[in-house]
């Protein structure tokens, strides 16, 4: 194993030292589908979190913003099928009941428990069912319960989203594993998504928060499916310290190795969410290069993959490059339009559409072959600096409307 580590897309949060997990059905979803997950640290762990920027925050997010400040975190409870958002005082009481139930069953303090919910907004949580599910999950906790947990957090997802990376820190093997959910209501800052990252690395809480924030900025904050930012978005990470590495308390070599591991894992989860976008037929990568600043490159890339007109054009396999330049123009990025070059490519080839801000005469047949593929890259060269950024998105299809037109039913 190299110091940088090896990413394993088939692994998730199983067998990470210090953690046990479970996923069960508590009756929120129909057909006895799994809808409650429990993550438990058998030792005192430190936690970090990044949460939605939507002003309308769900009850569990409001509770987590308080509990995440506790120096020790031992458990996370997640339910799917009900978002417990816009549910007022009763919703806060129900989120609190999730916390106290888990704390009592696990023998830990309420402030050491975080909670998440995902699903329909504006419906009170069937908290009695959830409490029974927590009790069942507590009995099912196991070192290999991560796959069941991954299934339990899904809503309109069609696939489990998981991955893990092993690396070496100071001669010790360290593992970083993640599970995530998300398919629709996905937009930068973050998306309608939940992600839980576990590691057995020993690291100080403040350092872990900095790592998570930078990893989220380079992954989940650079994806878009439909332009909606959810009420429940949460990325939570716990570190058990059981790997035995020298604790990371400053930005040294081990800090940056662990940061790169987090970036790899979160980027993989972000791409998996986009690939599973509701009704998606295309996976789009927008790459903006030679920007004057990193933020300019990121703004441009985000705007391109967030544009509904760009998304619709790719669904229709139409090389309508004007929509891409239009999105770039309102992105807030600083650049000279007269310098911009634009390319599109897929495994069927590549084609230059714009040179120095002006459209080129191009082979429409080749463009059609490029666009008929599922994976397509949009490359924008700003010719204004040395910074670059990627963002990931999908097309906007008829099926997206069908799925979201009947979400509650």
C-alpha positions in Angstrom: 0.0 0.0 0.0 1.3 3.5 -0.9 1.2 6.4 1.5 -1.4 8.0 -0.7 -3.6 5.0 -0.4 -5.8 2.9 -2.6 -9.5 3.7 -3.2 -11.9 0.8 -3.1 -15.3 1.6 -4.6 -16.9 -1.6 -3.3 -16.1 -0.9 0.3 -17.8 1.6 2.6 -17.8 1.9 6.4 -17.4 -1.8 7.2 -14.5 -2.9 9.4 -13.2 0.6 10.4 -11.6 0.3 13.8 -13.8 1.5 16.6 -17.1 1.6 14.8 -20.2 -0.6 14.5 -23.1 0.1 12.2 -26.6 -1.2 11.3 -29.5 -0.6 9.0 -33.0 -1.8 9.7 -36.7 -1.2 8.7 -38.8 0.8 11.1 -41.9 1.2 9.0 -41.5 4.7 7.6 -41.1 3.4 4.0 -43.5 1.0 2.3 -42.8 -2.6 1.5 -40.6 -3.1 4.6 -37.7 -1.3 3.0 -34.8 -0.4 5.2 -35.2 3.2 6.5 -33.1 3.6 9.7 -29.3 3.5 10.1 -27.2 3.7 13.2 -23.5 4.4 13.5 -21.8 3.8 16.8 -18.3 4.5 18.0 -17.3 2.0 20.7 -14.7 4.5 22.0 -15.0 8.3 22.4 -14.6 9.8 18.9 -14.3 13.4 17.6 -16.7 14.6 15.0 -16.9 17.4 12.4 -19.8 18.4 10.2 -20.8 20.6 7.3 -24.5 21.4 6.9 -27.0 23.0 4.5 -26.8 26.8 3.9 -30.6 26.8 3.3 -32.2 29.2 5.8 -35.0 26.6 6.2 -33.2 24.0 8.2 -34.7 20.7 9.3 -35.0 19.9 13.0 -32.1 17.4 12.9 -29.8 19.9 11.3 -30.6 22.5 14.0 -30.0 19.9 16.7 -26.7 18.8 15.1 -25.4 22.3 14.9 -25.5 22.3 18.7 -24.4 18.8 19.4 -21.5 18.8 16.9 -19.7 21.3 19.2 -19.4 18.6 22.0 -15.8 17.4 22.3 -16.9 13.8 22.0 -19.4 12.2 19.6 -20.4 8.5 19.9 -23.3 7.9 17.6 -25.3 9.1 14.5 -28.9 8.0 13.9 -30.3 8.5 10.4 -33.9 7.9 9.1 -35.1 8.0 5.5 -38.6 8.5 4.2 -39.3 11.6 6.3 -37.2 14.8 6.4 -38.6 16.1 9.7 -38.3 19.5 8.1 -40.8 22.4 8.5 -42.3 20.6 11.4 -42.0 23.2 14.1 -41.7 22.6 17.8 -43.0 19.0 17.4 -40.3 18.3 14.9 -37.6 19.5 17.4 -39.1 17.3 20.1 -39.1 14.3 17.8 -35.4 14.9 16.8 -34.7 15.1 20.5 -36.4 11.9 21.2 -34.2 10.2 18.6 -31.2 11.5 20.5 -32.4 10.5 23.9 -33.5 7.0 22.7 -30.2 6.3 21.1 -28.2 7.6 24.1 -30.2 5.5 26.6 -29.8 2.3 24.5 -26.1 2.8 23.9 -25.2 4.0 27.4 -23.9 7.4 26.3 -24.7 11.1 26.8 -27.4 12.7 24.7 -25.0 15.4 23.6 -22.8 12.7 22.1 -25.5 11.8 19.5 -26.1 13.3 16.1 -29.3 12.7 14.0 -30.2 13.1 10.4 -33.5 12.7 8.4 -34.2 12.6 4.7 -37.4 12.3 2.7 -40.7 14.2 2.5 -40.8 17.7 3.9 -43.6 19.0 6.1 -44.8 15.7 7.6 -44.4 14.9 11.2 -42.0 12.1 11.9 -43.6 8.8 13.1 -41.3 9.0 16.1 -42.7 5.9 17.9 -41.7 3.8 14.8 -38.3 5.4 14.7 -37.7 4.7 18.4 -38.5 1.0 17.9 -36.2 1.1 14.9 -33.3 2.5 16.9 -33.8 -0.2 19.5 -33.7 -2.9 16.8 -30.6 -1.3 15.2 -28.8 -1.1 18.5 -29.2 -4.9 18.7 -28.0 -5.4 15.2 -24.8 -3.3 15.5 -21.9 -5.0 13.8 -18.5 -4.2 12.4 -19.8 -5.2 8.9 -23.2 -3.5 9.1 -22.2 -0.7 6.8 -23.8 -2.0 3.6 -27.2 -2.3 5.5 -26.7 1.3 6.7 -26.0 2.5 3.2 -29.3 1.0 2.0 -31.2 2.4 4.9 -30.4 6.0 4.1 -31.6 5.9 0.4 -34.7 7.7 -0.8 -35.0 8.0 -4.6 -31.5 6.6 -5.0 -31.3 3.6 -7.3 -27.9 2.5 -6.0 -25.9 2.4 -2.8 -23.2 5.0 -2.6 -20.1 3.9 -0.7 -16.3 3.8 -0.9 -13.2 3.5 1.2 -9.5 4.3 1.0 -6.6 2.8 3.0 -3.4 4.7 3.5 -0.5 4.8 5.8 0.2 7.6 8.4 3.4 7.3 10.3 3.7 3.6 9.5 0.2 2.8 10.6 -2.6 1.6 8.4 -5.5 4.1 8.4 -8.9 3.7 6.7 -11.4 6.4 5.6 -14.8 5.0 4.5 -18.0 6.7 3.5 -21.6 6.1 2.6 -23.9 8.7 1.0 -27.3 9.3 -0.4 -28.6 11.7 -2.9 -30.3 11.7 -6.3 -32.5 14.9 -6.6 -32.6 18.3 -5.0 -28.9 18.6 -5.6 -27.0 21.9 -5.9 -23.8 23.4 -4.7 -23.7 24.4 -1.1 -24.2 21.2 -0.8 -27.0 19.2 -2.3 -30.0 17.2 -1.1 -27.6 14.7 0.3 -26.3 13.0 3.3 -22.8 11.6 3.7 -21.2 9.9 6.6 -17.4 9.4 6.7 -15.7 7.3 9.3 -12.0 7.0 9.9 -9.8 5.3 12.6 -7.2 8.0 12.3 -6.2 9.9 15.4 -6.8 13.6 14.8 -7.7 16.7 16.8 -11.3 17.9 16.4 -10.4 21.3 14.9 -8.0 19.7 12.4 -10.8 17.2 11.4 -13.2 20.1 10.8 -10.7 21.9 8.5 -10.1 18.7 6.5 -13.8 18.1 6.1 -14.6 21.7 5.0 -11.9 21.7 2.4 -12.9 18.2 1.1 -16.6 19.3 0.8 -15.6 22.5 -1.0 -13.8 20.5 -3.6 -16.5 17.8 -4.1 -20.1 18.2 -2.8 -20.0 22.0 -3.4 -19.1 21.4 -7.0 -22.1 19.2 -8.1 -25.6 20.0 -9.3 -28.5 17.9 -10.5 -31.4 20.3 -10.5 -30.5 23.6 -8.8 -32.2 23.0 -5.5 -30.5 23.2 -2.1 -32.1 21.0 0.5 -33.2 21.7 4.0 -31.4 18.6 5.4 -28.0 18.5 3.7 -25.4 17.1 6.1 -21.8 15.7 5.8 -20.7 14.3 9.1 -17.4 12.6 9.9 -16.2 10.7 13.0 -12.7 9.8 13.9 -12.1 7.0 16.4 -8.3 7.3 16.8 -8.0 3.5 16.9 -5.5 3.3 14.1 -2.7 4.2 16.5 -1.0 6.9 14.4 0.5 9.9 16.1 -2.5 12.2 16.7 -2.7 15.0 14.1 -2.7 18.3 15.9 -1.2 20.6 13.2 -0.9 20.9 9.4 2.0 18.5 9.0 2.7 15.8 6.4 0.1 13.4 7.9 -2.5 16.1 7.9 -2.2 16.7 4.1 -2.1 12.9 3.4 -5.4 12.5 5.3 -6.8 15.6 3.6 -6.1 14.0 0.2 -7.8 10.8 1.3 -10.9 12.8 2.3 -10.9 14.6 -1.0 -10.7 11.3 -2.9 -13.5 9.8 -0.9 -15.8 12.8 -1.0 -15.2 13.3 -4.7 -16.2 9.7 -5.4 -19.4 10.1 -3.4 -20.2 13.4 -5.2 -19.8 11.8 -8.6 -21.9 8.8 -7.6 -24.7 11.1 -6.5 -24.6 12.9 -9.9 -24.5 9.6 -11.8 -27.6 8.6 -9.9 -29.4 11.9 -10.6 -33.1 11.6 -10.9 -33.9 10.8 -14.6 -30.3 11.4 -15.7 -29.0 10.1 -19.0 -25.7 12.0 -19.1 -22.8 12.5 -16.7 -21.3 15.9 -17.3 -17.9 17.1 -16.2 -17.2 20.8 -16.6 -13.5 21.6 -16.4 -12.4 25.2 -16.4 -8.7 25.8 -16.8 -6.3 28.7 -16.7 -8.4 30.9 -14.5 -7.0 33.9 -12.7 -8.0 32.4 -9.3 -9.2 29.1 -8.0 -12.6 30.7 -7.1 -13.0 32.1 -10.7 -12.4 28.5 -12.1 -14.9 27.0 -9.5 -17.5 29.7 -10.2 -17.4 29.0 -13.9 -17.5 25.3 -13.6 -20.4 25.4 -11.1 -22.5 27.7 -13.3 -22.1 25.5 -16.3 -23.3 22.3 -14.7 -26.0 24.1 -12.8 -27.7 25.7 -15.9 -31.0 24.1 -16.8 -30.6 25.2 -20.4 -27.1 23.6 -20.6 -28.6 20.4 -19.0 -31.5 20.4 -21.5 -29.2 20.8 -24.5 -27.1 17.8 -23.4 -30.2 15.7 -22.9 -31.2 16.6 -26.5 -27.6 16.0 -27.7 -27.5 19.5 -29.1 -24.1 21.2 -29.3 -25.6 24.5 -28.2 -22.4 26.1 -27.0 -23.9 29.5 -26.6 -25.7 28.3 -23.4 -22.4 27.3 -21.9 -20.8 30.7 -22.6 -24.0 32.4 -21.2 -23.7 30.4 -18.0 -20.0 31.3 -17.7 -20.9 34.9 -18.2 -23.3 35.1 -15.3 -21.2 32.9 -13.0 -19.5 35.8 -11.3 -16.1 34.6 -12.5 -13.7 37.3 -13.7 -12.4 36.6 -17.3 -12.1 38.1 -20.7 -14.8 36.7 -23.0 -12.6 37.4 -26.1 -10.0 34.9 -24.8 -12.3 31.9 -24.1 -11.8 28.6 -25.9 -14.4 25.8 -25.6 -14.3 22.1 -26.3 -16.5 19.1 -25.7 -15.4 15.5 -25.7 -16.4 11.9 -24.9 -14.9 8.5 -25.7 -16.1 9.1 -29.3 -13.7 12.0 -29.8 -13.5 15.7 -29.2 -14.4 18.9 -30.9 -13.5 22.6 -30.6 -16.6 24.8 -30.7 -15.3 28.2 -29.7 -12.0 30.0 -30.2 -11.2 33.4 -28.7 -14.8 33.9 -27.8 -16.2 33.2 -31.3 -18.0 30.2 -32.5 -16.3 27.9 -35.1 -17.7 26.1 -38.0 -17.7 22.5 -36.8 -18.6 19.0 -37.9 -22.2 18.5 -36.7 -22.0 14.7 -37.3 -18.9 14.4 -35.1 -20.6 16.6 -32.5 -23.6 14.2 -32.5 -21.3 11.2 -32.0 -19.6 13.0 -29.1 -22.9 13.9 -27.5 -24.5 10.5 -27.8 -22.2 9.1 -25.1 -23.2 9.1 -21.4 -20.0 10.6 -20.1 -19.2 14.0 -21.6 -16.5 16.6 -20.7 -16.9 20.3 -21.2 -13.5 22.0 -21.3 -13.3 25.8 -21.0 -9.9 27.5 -21.3 -10.1 31.1 -19.9 -6.4 31.8 -20.8 -6.2 34.1 -17.9 -4.1 32.4 -15.3 -3.0 29.0 -13.9 -6.0 27.8 -11.8 -8.4 25.1 -12.7 -11.5 23.4 -11.3 -13.9 20.5 -12.0 -17.6 20.4 -11.4 -20.0 17.5 -12.0 -23.6 17.5 -13.2 -26.1 15.7 -15.3 -28.7 16.4 -18.0 -32.3 17.3 -17.3 -34.7 14.7 -18.7 -38.4 14.1 -19.0 -38.1 11.4 -16.3 -36.9 14.0 -13.8 -40.2 15.8 -14.0 -42.1 12.5 -13.7 -40.2 11.4 -10.6 -40.6 14.8 -8.8 -44.2 15.3 -10.0 -45.3 12.3 -7.8 -42.7 12.3 -5.1 -45.1 12.3 -2.2 -47.2 9.5 -3.6 
